[in-house]
């Protein structure tokens, strides 16, 4: 009897971290660097491009796994995760476009 495949913990953590960066984008104009503002104002812009590349790399790796697998249930899960990674990537980039536009102007 085959058990239903589940989403691995590290992949869930990657998607959760992407969701946090989508919901809490960079906050401009703060001069007071308390602990929570430092994480939002300094760490989020640094980790956004890295996280974007990780999401895209994970989607490519899932596509490779999916192409070499014969398990239909696992292929459906990997297809769902590919789409989820791409959706999170688009949302992440869209939520940070204003920051990068201000940075370059």
C-alpha positions as CSV (number, residue, x, y, z in Angstrom):
1,X,0.0,0.0,0.0
2,X,1.5,3.3,-1.1
3,X,1.4,6.3,1.2
4,X,0.5,9.7,0.0
5,X,3.7,11.8,-0.7
6,X,4.1,14.9,1.4
7,X,5.9,18.1,1.0
8,X,9.4,18.0,2.6
9,X,10.1,20.3,5.5
10,X,12.9,22.3,3.9
11,X,10.7,23.0,0.8
12,X,7.9,24.2,3.1
13,X,10.4,26.4,5.0
14,X,11.5,27.9,1.7
15,X,8.0,28.7,0.7
16,X,7.2,30.1,4.1
17,X,10.2,32.4,4.0
18,X,9.1,33.6,0.6
19,X,5.7,34.3,1.9
20,X,7.2,36.3,4.7
21,X,9.2,38.4,2.3
22,X,6.1,38.9,0.1
23,X,3.9,40.0,3.0
24,X,6.5,42.2,4.7
25,X,8.4,44.1,2.0
26,X,11.2,46.5,2.7
27,X,10.1,49.5,4.8
28,X,11.6,52.8,3.5
29,X,12.5,55.9,5.6
30,X,13.3,54.4,9.0
31,X,16.3,55.9,10.8
32,X,15.9,54.0,14.1
33,X,17.5,50.6,13.8
34,X,15.8,48.5,16.5
35,X,16.1,44.7,16.2
36,X,13.0,44.0,14.2
37,X,13.6,47.0,11.9
38,X,17.1,45.8,11.2
39,X,15.8,42.5,10.0
40,X,13.1,44.1,7.8
41,X,15.2,46.9,6.5
42,X,18.6,45.3,6.0
43,X,18.1,41.5,5.8
44,X,15.0,41.4,3.6
45,X,16.6,43.3,0.6
46,X,19.7,41.1,0.9
47,X,17.8,37.8,1.0
48,X,15.2,38.6,-1.6
49,X,17.4,38.0,-4.7
50,X,18.9,34.9,-3.1
51,X,15.5,33.5,-2.2
52,X,14.3,34.2,-5.8
53,X,17.1,32.2,-7.2
54,X,16.5,29.3,-4.7
55,X,12.8,29.2,-5.7
56,X,13.8,29.0,-9.4
57,X,16.5,26.4,-8.7
58,X,14.0,24.3,-6.8
59,X,11.5,24.5,-9.7
60,X,14.2,23.3,-12.1
61,X,15.3,20.5,-9.8
62,X,11.6,19.4,-9.4
63,X,11.3,19.4,-13.2
64,X,14.3,17.1,-13.5
65,X,12.9,14.7,-10.8
66,X,9.5,14.8,-12.5
67,X,11.0,13.9,-15.9
68,X,12.7,10.8,-14.5
69,X,9.9,9.5,-12.3
70,X,7.3,6.9,-13.1
71,X,5.1,7.4,-10.0
72,X,2.0,9.3,-11.1
73,X,1.2,10.5,-7.6
74,X,4.7,11.8,-7.0
75,X,4.6,13.5,-10.5
76,X,1.4,15.3,-9.6
77,X,3.0,16.6,-6.3
78,X,6.1,17.7,-8.1
79,X,4.0,19.5,-10.8
80,X,2.1,21.3,-8.1
81,X,5.3,22.3,-6.3
82,X,6.8,23.6,-9.6
83,X,3.7,25.8,-10.1
84,X,3.8,26.9,-6.5
85,X,7.5,27.9,-6.7
86,X,6.8,29.9,-9.9
87,X,3.8,31.6,-8.4
88,X,5.8,32.6,-5.2
89,X,8.7,33.8,-7.4
90,X,6.4,36.1,-9.5
91,X,4.7,37.4,-6.3
92,X,8.1,38.0,-4.6
93,X,9.5,39.9,-7.6
94,X,6.3,41.9,-8.0
95,X,6.2,42.9,-4.3
96,X,9.9,44.1,-4.5
97,X,9.7,46.0,-7.8
98,X,9.0,49.3,-6.1
99,X,12.1,48.9,-3.9
100,X,14.4,48.2,-6.9
101,X,12.9,51.1,-8.9
102,X,13.6,53.5,-6.0
103,X,17.1,52.0,-5.6
104,X,18.0,52.7,-9.2
105,X,16.5,56.2,-9.5
